[in-house]
Amino acid sequence: MLTLSPKAPFLYKPQNPNPKTQHYKPQINGIYCKSELQSERGLEFETGETFFRHESAKGRDLGVLAASLYNQSKGKLRVLDALCGCGIRSLRYLMEAKADFVLANDANDEHRRVILDNLKRVDRGFGDERKWVVTHLDANRVLSECYLQKDFFDLIDIDSFGSDISLFLRSAMNTLSFDGLLYVTSTDGHSSGGHHPEHTLAAYGAYVRPMPFSNEVGLRMLIGGAVREASVLGYYITPLFSYYSYHGPVFRVMLRVNRGKLLENRHYGFITYCNKCGDSQEFSWAELGQISCSCNGSHDSSALMISGPLWIGPLHSAAYISEMINLAEEWGWIGNGAETDLEKLLKQMLDESDPRLKSGYIKMDEVASRAKINSPPLRTMMSAMQKVYFSLGTLHRDLSRTRDSKHGTAARDRIQNDISMYCLVILWFHREEGYATSRSHIALNAIKTDCPMSECIRIAKELQGVNSFAV
């Protein structure tokens, strides 16, 4: 039986205290990772029989950047890697983020040799000067033991499978230092697609329905679940960045956790999507009885999909992403002339940080389908939406109508002058306004915007030379 002491005993007895525990080996398409030497950011490591994916490198890059920024601002960094796999994340936190200490835990003690061999690239040290320790316990037990020992960490990384993250959120927040970072993962794309609403309700406290932007819903569902758990403990969270990757799929979110309450359920509400008109909206808890779509003003349950409660605020902090970009440039990871995948991702995240952008995104294929036209180029569409799009084609139509009318010449001239003056007034007052737009890092041919679907259809038709007002 373990007894508690000022030093957590399992830090010095890393053997599995419960050998009867059956360990789950993640499997993708029936193939386990084979043991071979890998390299990432110049660091060589082995994978053994652990689950490892090269495609997750960007997620590890983002975690290391965030960890280093924390170290630079606080002058300290203690990391708990709760599901460390082969230990590459732990190694990178030590070598790149200069962590003072890393606790690398993996429940499967069969991975011990691989983890130790990888971390041996950093001198372990002795006693209170130890740089790293490897344990093999259930993640919740590690988190709970650390909390009971008052052994708090500045960054806790939980790279879990499926919706398992919901099992670890509360114990992780208890073990986190004030103003600490919590890096969480979900790979449950089936639930974020609205196929198991009862499951998402149990795991994240959100009833999720099918929506065209389901992968963004997956991120918002994950953040929303963390918001719920944090509020129970008297904490509030701030998403610093949210990252989706199609392989898996993988939903990763970096959260800053602080003591306090989320004021008036701010940014924690409901998202709707109307199958009839294609528009999406956000609703607060106070508006629950007023949820409807403006296309018919009714509560048509067959047309209106409602998901929530979810996080409905910005997915990223613009200031924080800017700091990450600056650090990545300083390290030579980006800004070398050739735009890397990481650089594109960070820039897209920065654009997505605009607080005017609504939840979700609009796929150009859906716009084209609803407008019954070929889709205009994404960049052209975004440029048009960012302007006040008062169409010259519409003006020409109105002038043509007055020309063909039965009014006299003086009356037609007066009408034409009124129309021209009206256009000038509109352009004057809105000359620097337009819809907020951004490319989505989640979907390639999609736009995040505050522009309604009906306006997107009109603009797309105008760009393709189709009369939006034809009857």
N, C-alpha and C positions, 0 to 999 in steps of 0.2 A: 504494500500500500504506500502511495506517495504521501509524504508529509511536506507541508509548506515551510519554507525558510526564506530568509532575505534573498537568497539566490535561487532561482527556479531550478529544482533538482534535475529536470529533464535536459537542461542545457549541458549537463556534464555526464548524463547517462543516455546517450542517443539511441541505444538499442530499443526496439519496439517492445513496450511493456505489455502488449496484448497480442501475442503471436497468433491467436486464433482469428484475428480480424481478417476478413477476406477483402482483398484490395481490388478495386475496379481498374481495369486496364482500358483506357479509351481506345476506340477502334473506329477507323474511318474506311468505309468500303472494304472491310475485312482485312486490312493491311496494317500491321504494327510497324513502327519506325525501326529500321535496322541500325545496328551500331556502326558508326563511321565518324571520321573526323570532319567537323564542320568549321566554318569561319564566318564571323559576323563583326563588322566594323574593326577588322584586324585582329580580333580575338579568336583563337582556336579553342575548340572544345569538342567533347564527345557527346553523343546522344544516347548511346547504349540502346536499351529496349524501351526507353521513355517515349512519350508522345511529343513530337517536335515538328514544327512547320516553319519553313523558310518564309512563307507568306506573312507570318506574324511579326516579321522584323520591324515594320513601321510602328506597330503598337509598342514594341520594346524601345524603339528610338524615342517615341513620345514620352514613355515612362521615365527614361533616363534623363531627358531634358527637364522634365518637371522635378525630378529628384534633385538634380544639380541646382536648379533655380532655388529650391527650398534650402539647400545647403548654403548657397551663397547669401541668402537673405537672413537665415537664422543662425548660421555658424555651427550647425550640427545636423546630423542625419543618421537616424537609426531606422533600418528597414526590416520589415517582416514579410518574407516571401512565403505565403501560406501553402501554396501548391506549386512547388518550385520545379517539378519535372526533372530535367537534366541539370538545372542550376544555372543556365545561361543568363537569366534575368538577374539572379543574385550576383553573378560574376560581373555583369555590366554595372550594376549599382555600386559595387566595390571599386572597380577600376575606372569607370567613366564619371560617375556622380560623386566619387570620393567618399562613400558612406563610411561613417565611423564604425558601424557594426551592422551586420546582416544576419538575421536568423532565417536559414533556409530549411523549410520543412516540406517533406513529402511523405504521405502516409505509407507508401510502398517502400519497405526497407530493402527490397531487391535492387533499388536504384542507388543505394548508398555509395557503392564504389565509384559509379560514374560522377555523382555529385561531388564527392571528395576529390577525385582526380581533377575535375574542372576548377574547383575553388582553390586548390593548392597553388594555383598561379598567383595567389595573394597570400603572403605570410600570415598564418593564423594568429600568432601572438599567444600570450599566456595570461591566465587570471583575468583581472579587470581590463587588461589591454587586448583582450581577444578581439579580432576583427570579424570573425564569423564562426557560426556554429551550425551543425546539421542535425536535425531531429526527424523522427519518423512517427508522427502522431496524427490523429484526426485533426483537421484544421481548427474545428471549433474548440477542441481540447487545448491546443496550443494557445489560441486566443484567450480562452478563459483562464488558463494557468498564468499567463502574462498579466492579465487584468488583476487577478487575485494577489499576485506578487507586486502589483503597482509598477510593473515593468512595461512602460508605455513606449510606443513607436511613433516616429514622425511620418512614415509612409508605410502603409500596408497594401500589398499587392495580392489580389485574389483572382487568379486566372482559372476560373472554374468552368465546368461544362453544363450545358443545358440551362436550367433555371436554378441550379444549385446555389447560386450566389445569395438567393433569398434566405438560405439557411445560415449564412455567415454574417449578414449585415449588422445585426445588433451586437454580437460579440466583438466584431471588428471595430465598431464605433466606440465601444467601451474601452478598447485597448489602444486607441489612438490618442496621441498628444493633442492638446488644444491647438486649433489652427493647423491640424495635421492633414495629410493627403490620403485619400482612400481610392485605390485604383481597382475598379470592379469589372467583371466580365460576365456576359451571357452569350450562349450560342444557340438559344432557342428561337430560331427563325420561324418555326411552325406556329408557335404561340403568338408571336408578334404579328403574324399574318391573319390573326383572328380566327384560327381554326380550333382553338381550345380555350374559349373565354372563361370557362370554369377554372381551368388551370392557372391562367394569368390572375384571376381574382384571388385564388389561394396563395400564389407565390408573390404577387406584387400589389395586391389590393386593387387591381384595375380590371374592368370588364372590357376586353378588346374585341372589336368587330373588324371584318375585312375592309381594308382601305387601300387605295392605289399606292400610298406612300408608307407601306407597312414597315419597311426597314427603318424609317425615321421613327415610326411608332415604337419600334423595338428599343431604340435609345431612350425615348421619352418614358416608356414603360419602366425601364431599368432605373432611370433617375427618379421617377415618381415613387417607385418602391423604396428607394433610399430616403426620399423625403418623408415618407410615412414612418419608417423605422426611426429616423432621426428625431422626429417630432415626439415620439413616445418617450425618448430618452432626454428630451429637453434640449436638443441640438437643432441646428439648421445647416443646410448644405448649399454650396455654390458650385455648379458645374464649371470646371475650368476648360475642359475640352471633351468632346464626344466623338468617337471614331467608329465608323462602320466599315467592315471589310467583307467582301462577298464570299471569301473562302470560309466555309464553316456553316452558316455565316457567323461572324464575330462582332459583338457589340461591346465596346470598351469605353468606359467613362472615368475621367479623373475628377474626383470630388474634393472640395475643401470643406472640412467639418469644423463648426464652431458652436459654442454654447449659446443658446437663445432660441426663440421661436420664429417660425416663418410667419411674417405678419399677414394677417387676414387671408390666409391661403393663397398668397400672391404666387403666381406662376404655377399653381397646382389646380387644375380644373379639367375640362372636358373638350374633346375635339370631335367635330362632326364632319361628315362628307355626304353630299347629296348625289345619289346616283342619277338623278334626273337632270340636274344642270351642271354637275361636276365641281361645284363650289365647296370649299371647306371653311369652317369657322371655329372660333374658340369661345367657350362659355365658362363663366365662373360658377361657383357653387350657388351663389345668390340668384343666378339666372336659370337654374335647373328647370323651373316650370315654364320658361319662355323659349325653350329650344325649338327652333323651326328653321326653315330655309326661306329666304326672300323670294325664291322663284315661284312659290305658290302660297306662302304665308300660312301654310297649314302644318299640322303635326303628322305628316304622312310617314308612318313608321316603316313602310315598305321601301321608301326612297331614301330616308335619312338614316345613316349609320352613325352611332354615337359610341365613342370609346372614352373610358376614363374611370377614375381620375388619373391623369398623367401630368408630367411636367410640360407646361406650355410656354415656358420662358426660353431665352436664348440657349442654344446648345453649347456655346463657347463664350469665354470671356475675351473680348477683343484685346484688352490690355495685356492679358496673360499670353495670348497667342503671339502678340508682338514681341514679348520677352523671349518666348521660345524661338522665334525666327532669328532674333539678334544673337542668341546663344548658338544656334545651329550654324549661323554664318561665322561666328567666332571660331567654332570648332572645325570649320571647313566642310561641314556636311552639306551645305547648300551655298548658292551664290558663286559658284565657280564657272559661270558661263553657260554650262549645260544644265537646264532645269531638271532636277531629279524628281522622282516620285514623291519624296518627302517634302520637297519645296513646293510642288504643286498642291499637295495636301494641306500644308500649313497656310498657304495663300488662300485656298478655298475656304478653310476654316475661318480665316480672318474676315472674308467677305460674308460668310454665313453668320457672323456675330452681330450683324445689323439688327438692333432691337425692333425695327419696323417690320421685319419679315415674319409672316405667319408660320404657324406649325404646318409641316408637310411640304410637299413640292408638287409642281405641275409637270407632268411628262408631255413632251412635245408631240408624242404619238397620240396622246389623248386629245390634245388640242386639234390636231389634224383630223382625227376621226370625227370629232364633234362638228368641226367646221366643214368637213367633206372636201378637204383640199390636201395638196401635198404640203408637208411640214416645211416652213421656212427655216433657214439656218439658225441655230441657237443663238449665235452672237448677234445676228441681225435682229432677231426677236427681242433680245434683252436690250439692245440699244434703243429700239423703238419704244419699249415699255418705260425706259428711264426718262424719256422725254414726255412733255405734254403732247399727247398724240391726237391733235385736232386735225383730222384728215383733209387734205386738199381735195381728195375725191369727193368727200361729203359736201364740201363747200361748192364744188363744181356742180353737184347734183341739185343743190338748192338754187343756185343761180340759173341753171337750166330750166327749172320749174317756173321761175318767175319770168323767164324769157318766153316760154311757151304759154304763159297764162293769158287770160283775156283782159288783164289790166292794161291801162294805157301806158305810154312810154314813161311819163312822169312818175306814175305809181310804181312801175317796175324799177326805175332808177332809185326811188326812195327805199324800196324793199331791199334792193341789192346793197345800197349804202348802209342800211341798218344791219344787214348780215355781216358786212365787212367790219363795221365798227364793233359788233358783238364779238367777232373773232379776235380783233385786236385787244379788246378788254380781257377776254379769256387768256390770251397768250401773255398779256402784260402781268396779270395777277399770278399766273402760274408758270412764268417763263423759266424758273429754276426748279420747278417741282416736277415730280413724276413718280412712277411706282418704284419702290425699292426692289432690286433684283440681285440675285446671286446664282452662280452655278451651284449645284448640289454635289458634295463629295460622295454622296451615297448612290446617286443614279446619274449616269453619264449624260443622257439626253433629257435633263430635267432642270427646271428653274424654281428656285425659292423666291417667293414674291408676296407682296400684299395686294397684288392685282387680282380682281375677281376673274373667274373662268370666262364669263361673258365678255369681258374686256379683252382677255387673251385671244378669244375667238375672233373678235372684231379686228384687232390689230393684225392677227395672222392673215385674215382675209384681205385687209388693205395692202399688206406687204405682197401678197400674191396677186393683187390686181382684181380681186373679187369684190363686187358691190355688196357690202354688209346689209344694205337696206333693201335689197331686191325682194320683190314679192312675187 
